[in-house]
Amino acid sequence: MPDCIIVGGGVIGLLTARELHRSGLDVLIVERGKLGGESTWAGGGIVSPLYPWRYDDAVNVLAEKSKRIYPELCAALLEETGVDCELQHSGLLITHDEELQQAQRWAEQYGVSLQHITTARSLQEIEPQINPRFDRGIWLADVDQVRNPKLVEALRKSCDVDGISYREHSEVQQLLIETGRVRGIQIDGSNIMADKVVIASGAWSARVCAEVADIDVAPVKGQMIMLKTEAGLLDTIVMSQGHYVIPRRDGYVLTGSTLERTGFDKTLSSQARDELLQYASELVPCLTDYAIERHWSGLRPGTSKGIPYVCEHDEIANLYIHAGHYRNGIVLGAASARLMAEIILQKTLSCHADAYKMTSPH
Ligand SMILES: Cc1cc2nc3c(=O)[nH]c(=O)nc-3n(C[C@H](O)[C@H](O)[C@H](O)COP(=O)(O)OP(=O)(O)OC[C@H]3O[C@@H](n4cnc5c(N)ncnc54)[C@H](O)[C@@H]3O)c2cc1C
């Protein structure tokens, strides 16, 4: 019998499993599909909230802690598995400055480098391919990116190397609760008992714990396109009005993303595809010369304020909720998993955790 079952093998479940395993727990991840195959695979991998100053401190505290964990995490994963997560320092160039004061206050509070750009030429010095019609902006030089599918591959291999058990294509149908505490889960009519259970089921988390908790997590669809360009065409992540282009090392450029509250439907639309292509060429005109290689969508685990649940259930002992990371599961994930493990293992917490409890607004 495992010490702990994690329901969901996205980035949140995988990172939580890693933290718990490193503290000596015997962990089993139970995943309905493939490890990392949902929102985690679909994301852009920007290791920063898009407009951090719009978020509550509860989000920024975890984001800033995570940013410091990623270099050490990716180096360890490379060493253990040989997979390079392509963590790279791309910077984030925002092509408008209307929120400069809020941005500067946030940068000062968290000790982040922020530069106000006031000419088209200075923007082009940072990213030569940017549309010359932009003439002001905000430059966050320290923003990193990881390549999500590589992060998933590395985390999966690290489970194999470290001996973390996982079961794919296994849907948890029920949580087993008895006399005020969780006892395990049910899959395909059979029970797997465990001392502790963590719900890390992304957009599906409210469904998975519907019988025992009413949590504010709902799917928010995001569509993304990927263009094939030559390596080195773009240096930086460029963003305008919520849309961005992310250059990967080998020349692929991702453009995202839509925000659609249409339930669990992941259908792609040609309208979104065309709009994303238009945003891409508006930000970086030369992208019109390149073909769309792929178009996909993912379901973000949305909460109202983007604040995740990182907590034990209020009334059911040993049942934990680790979900609702919305647009920031990659950036928050590393620190959030550490905090979740500290709560589970009753260790000293690395930050205040009240904002992540079931009773707090999310
Ligand atoms: C287009 C797009 C762009 C994004 N860009 C970024 C970005 O740049 N930076 C960033 O930080 N974040 C980004 N995100 C958000 C980020 O991807 C998510 O916050 C993160 O992946 C959530 O991870 P998760 O593990 O909670 O969810 P998921 O990755 O969805 O994993 C949950 C898992 O639970 C499984 N599951 C569900 N129900 C059950 C069940 N009953 N039994 C067993 N398993 C179950 C699912 O199959 C799934 O694999 C983006 C998301 C999208 C869609």
The ligand as a MOL file (V3000), in Angstrom:
LIG
                    3D

  0  0  0     0  0            999 V3000
M  V30 BEGIN CTAB
M  V30 COUNTS 53 58 0 0 0
M  V30 BEGIN ATOM
M  V30 1 C -2.6140 27.3690 -24.0030 0
M  V30 2 C -2.0370 27.3590 -22.6070 0
M  V30 3 C -0.9090 28.1250 -22.3250 0
M  V30 4 C -0.3480 28.0970 -21.0440 0
M  V30 5 N 0.8080 28.7840 -20.8200 0
M  V30 6 C 1.3880 28.7250 -19.5910 0
M  V30 7 C 2.6200 29.3770 -19.3530 0
M  V30 8 O 3.2200 29.9620 -20.2540 0
M  V30 9 N 3.1390 29.3230 -18.0840 0
M  V30 10 C 2.5160 28.6680 -17.0770 0
M  V30 11 O 3.0150 28.6760 -15.9380 0
M  V30 12 N 1.3490 28.0290 -17.2880 0
M  V30 13 C 0.7740 28.0510 -18.5160 0
M  V30 14 N -0.4120 27.4050 -18.7430 0
M  V30 15 C -1.1130 26.8020 -17.6010 0
M  V30 16 C -0.5120 25.4910 -17.1940 0
M  V30 17 O -0.3310 24.6900 -18.3330 0
M  V30 18 C -1.4490 24.8190 -16.1760 0
M  V30 19 O -1.6870 25.6840 -15.0890 0
M  V30 20 C -0.8320 23.5510 -15.6250 0
M  V30 21 O -0.4620 22.6850 -16.6640 0
M  V30 22 C -1.8040 22.8330 -14.6910 0
M  V30 23 O -1.2170 21.6250 -14.3120 0
M  V30 24 P -2.0880 20.5140 -13.5990 0
M  V30 25 O -1.1850 19.3930 -13.2990 0
M  V30 26 O -2.8620 21.1260 -12.4930 0
M  V30 27 O -3.1770 20.1230 -14.6970 0
M  V30 28 P -3.0830 19.0980 -15.9400 0
M  V30 29 O -1.8120 19.2290 -16.6590 0
M  V30 30 O -4.3350 19.2730 -16.7270 0
M  V30 31 O -3.0720 17.7060 -15.2160 0
M  V30 32 C -4.1890 17.1870 -14.5310 0
M  V30 33 C -4.2320 15.6950 -14.8260 0
M  V30 34 O -5.2560 15.0880 -14.0410 0
M  V30 35 C -5.7640 14.0070 -14.8040 0
M  V30 36 N -7.0720 13.6160 -14.2830 0
M  V30 37 C -8.2210 14.3270 -14.3040 0
M  V30 38 N -9.2200 13.6100 -13.7400 0
M  V30 39 C -8.6840 12.4250 -13.3370 0
M  V30 40 C -9.2090 11.2720 -12.6950 0
M  V30 41 N -10.4990 11.1890 -12.3340 0
M  V30 42 N -8.3830 10.2320 -12.4470 0
M  V30 43 C -7.0560 10.2900 -12.8020 0
M  V30 44 N -6.5080 11.3790 -13.4190 0
M  V30 45 C -7.3120 12.4290 -13.6790 0
M  V30 46 C -5.8380 14.5790 -16.2200 0
M  V30 47 O -5.8950 13.5460 -17.1830 0
M  V30 48 C -4.5690 15.4180 -16.2800 0
M  V30 49 O -3.4840 14.7500 -16.8970 0
M  V30 50 C -0.9680 27.3460 -20.0210 0
M  V30 51 C -2.0760 26.5670 -20.3140 0
M  V30 52 C -2.6040 26.5490 -21.5920 0
M  V30 53 C -3.7790 25.6740 -21.8900 0
M  V30 END ATOM
M  V30 BEGIN BOND
M  V30 1 1 1 2
M  V30 2 1 2 3
M  V30 3 2 2 52
M  V30 4 2 3 4
M  V30 5 1 4 5
M  V30 6 1 4 50
M  V30 7 2 5 6
M  V30 8 1 6 7
M  V30 9 1 6 13
M  V30 10 2 7 8
M  V30 11 1 7 9
M  V30 12 1 9 10
M  V30 13 2 10 11
M  V30 14 1 10 12
M  V30 15 2 12 13
M  V30 16 1 13 14
M  V30 17 1 14 15
M  V30 18 1 14 50
M  V30 19 1 15 16
M  V30 20 1 16 17
M  V30 21 1 16 18
M  V30 22 1 18 19
M  V30 23 1 18 20
M  V30 24 1 20 21
M  V30 25 1 20 22
M  V30 26 1 22 23
M  V30 27 1 23 24
M  V30 28 2 24 25
M  V30 29 1 24 26
M  V30 30 1 24 27
M  V30 31 1 27 28
M  V30 32 2 28 29
M  V30 33 1 28 30
M  V30 34 1 28 31
M  V30 35 1 31 32
M  V30 36 1 32 33
M  V30 37 1 33 34
M  V30 38 1 33 48
M  V30 39 1 34 35
M  V30 40 1 35 36
M  V30 41 1 35 46
M  V30 42 1 36 37
M  V30 43 1 36 45
M  V30 44 2 37 38
M  V30 45 1 38 39
M  V30 46 1 39 40
M  V30 47 2 39 45
M  V30 48 1 40 41
M  V30 49 2 40 42
M  V30 50 1 42 43
M  V30 51 2 43 44
M  V30 52 1 44 45
M  V30 53 1 46 47
M  V30 54 1 46 48
M  V30 55 1 48 49
M  V30 56 2 50 51
M  V30 57 1 51 52
M  V30 58 1 52 53
M  V30 END BOND
M  V30 END CTAB
M  END
